[in-house]
């Protein structure tokens, strides 16, 4: 065999062994730029892009704005990518844009929010957790810790998934629950939680819906009124600061939905689908996982690195 033939054979073998990778996947989330939770999601997206070889574009509105988010989805559809990943905090507002993508033949996977509506809108599958069930599990746990009067602090009013968390918490908790609406502002959260604790000394449980923006300020509010050890503070999601508080006994637990996976897996799945026609046969639950005191120290470092 001549050198030319050998080189040609090698080139053919490499071409067969190295398939053409998906070149265009677009991720559209509702995550706001000041929310550390979504930076972990984006870290997962970036890692999936590196691992799959796909070109991935992450987009999100600057604030919780469903009109702006639907426009971002429409713009993504117009680009005719190999796949689109979306979060679905409001199916009524985003549904038409998602259905437009599906009608155009673009594979769609939902992540984070929208597990209950994803299939109906035509998405291939959902990567995330059932928010109501996660809230219910948290409520049951907090009730078993002696809680009877609680507040659920919602930092993103209008996000259906967060409403479901509070509703699930209320059902699982079984006691008195008041929803405290706030903005994505830790200072405002701390002030409102402090005011609630001062106005109702019977409050013994705080359920936060985000670790950095709600969980940590809630701990600060409890400490400010001198009730550390009397009020159980738990939150959805993780942050290094909240994990440290759990490890030190100043907080009850965090609910880990593994948002790194929510960014990572949909991109990998869409790349596999584009290249080989492979796709999981159903939704992928990334949570919930309760991170209690005995587990917290193990994941502090990973949280600080933007993975947990």
C-alpha positions, 0 to 999 in steps of 0.5 A: 500500500502506497503512502498516499493510499495509507493517508487516504485510508486514515483520513476516511477512518478519521472522518467516520470516527469523528461525526459532524457536531451540532454547530448551533444550540441556543439556550434561553432562560429567565435567569437574571444577571444578578442571581448567582443561581443562574451563573451555575446553570450557565457554567453547566451550559459552557461545560456541555459546549466544551464537551460536545463541541457544539456552538452554544449561545446563552441568552436571558432578559436583564430582568424577569420579563416574559415579553422580552424572553418570548422575543428572545425565543422568537429570535432563536427560532428565526436562526434555525438552530439545531436545538433550543433549550428554554426555561418555562416560568410562565407557559401562557406568556412563552407557550406560543413562542415555544410552539412556534419553535416546535412547528418549525421542526426545531428540537426543544428541551425545557429545563428548570421550570415548566415540568408540568407544561413542557410536554404539552408545548411539544418539548422533547423532555424536561430537565429539572425538579417538580417544584410542588413536590419539592416544596411539599417535601421541604414543608414536611421536613420543617414540620417534623422539626417542630415548625407550626408558623411559617413564611415563604419568601418569594423573590420573583413574583409572577414565576409560576414555579416559585408559586408552586414551591410555596404552595407545596411547602404550605401543604407539606408544612400543614401549619400557618403559612404566609407568603412574603413577596419581595424583589431580587434584592437581598437588602429588601429581603432582609428588611421584610423578613426582619419586619415579619419576625418582629410583627409576629413572634410566633413565626418559627420557620422561614422557607426561602426560594433562593439561597443567595438572594433569600436564604442568606438575608433571612439568616441575617434577619433572624440573627438581627432579632436575636432568634438564632436557634429558635427559627428554622431557615431553609431554602431552595438552591445552594450558595457557599454562604448558606451551606456554611450556615447549615454546617454551623447549625444556623440554618436547617437545610438547602434543597439542591436541584443541581442546576449545573445539570439543568444547564449541562444535560439539555445541551448534551442531549440536543447535540446527541440528537443532532448527531445520532438521533439519540434522546432520552425517553422521558423527563430527567429529575435533577432534584430535589436533594435535601442538603442537611448539616452532615452533607453541607461541608462536602459541597461548600467548595463545589458551590464556591466553584459554581458547580453546586 
